[in-house]
Amino acid sequence: MYKIQYHYHTGDSFHTEEREDLLEFEWKDLDVAKECLKRIREHYRWYESKENSYSFRHEEVTRPTWHNVKEQTFLKGN
């Protein structure tokens, strides 16, 4: 069985920390797990580009073709 471990930074203006955890899902096939990891990365890049409008290095990332939710549901205020 294969699992995906993820690392992230969290915190506020006064304190930040690194955390890690495992997704609750397991895969029997390594290739399927790799494809899921690829999609997680694609979705994160797309979501971050929509939510990170304060950045000076704003990069426009198009919605992944496999993503079937309307973009507006992820935009603030919509």
N, C-alpha and C positions, 0 to 999 in steps of 0.2 A: 504494500500500500504506500502511496505517495501523498505527502501533505505539503502545503505551501507555507513557508515561514515569512513573515513580513516585519520590516523595521520601519519606525517612523519617529519623528520629532514632535513633541507636544509641549505646551506651556503657554505662558503669557509674557507680558512686558518685563516681569521681574524674575522669571525662572523658566528654564527650558530643560527638557530631559529627553533621552532616547529610550524608546521602548521597543519590544519585540513580542510577537505572539504567533500562533499558528491558526490558519483558517480551520473552521470546524469540519470542512469537507475532506474526503479522502478519495484518491483515484487509484484504480488498479493498473491503469495504463500510463506509463511515463510520458508518452507523446501527448496524451489528452491533458495531463497535468501541466505540461509545458505550454500547450495552447491556451489553457486557462490563465496561466501566469502572463502570457503575452497580452491577452485581452484585459486583464487587470491593469497592466501597465498602460495600455492604450487608453482605457477609460480614465485612469488617473491623470494622464497628460491632458486629455480633453477637458475633464472637469476642472483641473487646476487652471487651464487657460481661460475658462469662463469665470472662475471665482477670484482669480488673481489679477484683477484689473488695476490694482495700485502699483504693480511692478513696472519698472522702467524698461525691462526686457520682455515686454509682453509679446508673446508668440501666439499667433492665431493657429489653433489646432482644429481641424475639422472633426466632426462627429464620426466615430468609427462606423463603418458600413454595416456591421453586424448589430449595432445598438438600435433597438426598436422603440425607444422612448423619445417623445418630442423634446427638442432642446430646451424649450421654454420652461419645462418643469424643473430644470436645474438652475435657472437664472434667478437671482434674487429679485423679489418684488413681482414676480409673475406667477 
